[in-house]
Amino acid sequence: MIPGLGTALNTGTVLVGATLGLTLGRVIPASLQQTIRAAVGLFVAVYGIQLTFKTRNPLILLGSVLIGVVIGEALRLDDGVQALGRWAERRTHRGGEPGRVSLAFVTTSLLFCVGPLTILGSFLDGTKGDITVLAIKSTLDGFSSIVFAATLGWGVLLSAVSVVVVQGSLTLIAVLAHTSLSDLETAELTASGGLIVLGIALGLLELKAIKVANFLPSLVVAPLLAGFLHAVGAL
């Protein structure tokens, strides 16, 4: 198959799902939307915890997150992502609760792009042309888009751009390098992603506002640190 087909499929399901969700959001009572959002938040929390437990060495997870956060804060990644959402909100001149577009964009972009299915699926697509994993992810993201768009609004549509950029880039890297991550590197990357997902859940549940985008560098640090420690015999 043509590399990148999985990303195209995923982008399409997000757009279709978000469009359906926006239609449903007009007929779902506000109280039910809040309850659904809380239910989704709880599910995301459990999912994040499960991913975090994939780590083979908690010290690698801790080191990756700390290093990643320092890098993210220095680069002010969360400020940049939030600003992008606010810019889109201003450009569209739509009404609604201020910051709602930014919340929807950041939340769904991170959820759709930091999970293990994103990494594994993109590498399989790029190296073997196998889109099975991304097809499964596309289905999950499509249904998730319906729920998030119904409860958070049209900003979910913008996450399709994130899917194209992130998964497309990972697939291209896999094509050019024709390489993949080891089981250890994948496990630590997955665990780091789990912490980010857990941070998203806290925001959905309105328990704690965390600058989750500043954690993103840990997704790069984790496999690099795991690979280095394995190479020097520390693991």
Secondary structure in CASP SS format (residue, H / E / C, confidence):
PFRMAT SS
TARGET T0000
AUTHOR 0000-0000-0000
METHOD secondary structure of the structure
MODEL  1
M C 1.00
I C 1.00
P C 1.00
G C 1.00
L H 1.00
G H 1.00
T H 1.00
A H 1.00
L H 1.00
N H 1.00
T H 1.00
G H 1.00
T H 1.00
V H 1.00
L H 1.00
V H 1.00
G H 1.00
A H 1.00
T H 1.00
L H 1.00
G H 1.00
L H 1.00
T H 1.00
L H 1.00
G H 1.00
R C 1.00
V C 1.00
I C 1.00
P C 1.00
A H 1.00
S H 1.00
L H 1.00
Q H 1.00
Q H 1.00
T H 1.00
I H 1.00
R H 1.00
A H 1.00
A H 1.00
V H 1.00
G H 1.00
L H 1.00
F H 1.00
V H 1.00
A H 1.00
V H 1.00
Y H 1.00
G H 1.00
I H 1.00
Q H 1.00
L H 1.00
T H 1.00
F C 1.00
K C 1.00
T C 1.00
R C 1.00
N C 1.00
P H 1.00
L H 1.00
I H 1.00
L H 1.00
L H 1.00
G H 1.00
S H 1.00
V H 1.00
L H 1.00
I H 1.00
G H 1.00
V H 1.00
V H 1.00
I H 1.00
G H 1.00
E H 1.00
A H 1.00
L H 1.00
R C 1.00
L H 1.00
D H 1.00
D H 1.00
G H 1.00
V H 1.00
Q H 1.00
A H 1.00
L H 1.00
G H 1.00
R H 1.00
W H 1.00
A H 1.00
E H 1.00
R H 1.00
R H 1.00
T H 1.00
H C 1.00
R C 1.00
G C 1.00
G C 1.00
E C 1.00
P C 1.00
G C 1.00
R H 1.00
V H 1.00
S H 1.00
L H 1.00
A H 1.00
F H 1.00
V H 1.00
T H 1.00
T H 1.00
S H 1.00
L H 1.00
L H 1.00
F H 1.00
C H 1.00
V C 1.00
G C 1.00
P H 1.00
L H 1.00
T H 1.00
I H 1.00
L H 1.00
G H 1.00
S H 1.00
F H 1.00
L H 1.00
D H 1.00
G H 1.00
T H 1.00
K H 1.00
G C 1.00
D C 1.00
I C 1.00
T H 1.00
V H 1.00
L H 1.00
A H 1.00
I H 1.00
K H 1.00
S H 1.00
T H 1.00
L H 1.00
D H 1.00
G H 1.00
F H 1.00
S H 1.00
S H 1.00
I H 1.00
V H 1.00
F H 1.00
A H 1.00
A H 1.00
T H 1.00
L H 1.00
G C 1.00
W H 1.00
G H 1.00
V H 1.00
L H 1.00
L H 1.00
S H 1.00
A H 1.00
V H 1.00
S H 1.00
V H 1.00
V H 1.00
V H 1.00
V H 1.00
Q H 1.00
G H 1.00
S H 1.00
L H 1.00
T H 1.00
L H 1.00
I H 1.00
A H 1.00
V H 1.00
L H 1.00
A H 1.00
H C 1.00
T C 1.00
S C 1.00
L C 1.00
S C 1.00
D H 1.00
L H 1.00
E H 1.00
T H 1.00
A H 1.00
E H 1.00
L H 1.00
T H 1.00
A H 1.00
S H 1.00
G H 1.00
G H 1.00
L H 1.00
I H 1.00
V H 1.00
L H 1.00
G H 1.00
I H 1.00
A H 1.00
L H 1.00
G H 1.00
L H 1.00
L C 1.00
E C 1.00
L C 1.00
K C 1.00
A C 1.00
I C 1.00
K C 1.00
V H 1.00
A H 1.00
N H 1.00
F H 1.00
L C 1.00
P C 1.00
S H 1.00
L H 1.00
V H 1.00
V H 1.00
A H 1.00
P H 1.00
L H 1.00
L H 1.00
A H 1.00
G H 1.00
F H 1.00
L H 1.00
H H 1.00
A H 1.00
V C 1.00
G C 1.00
A C 1.00
L C 1.00
END
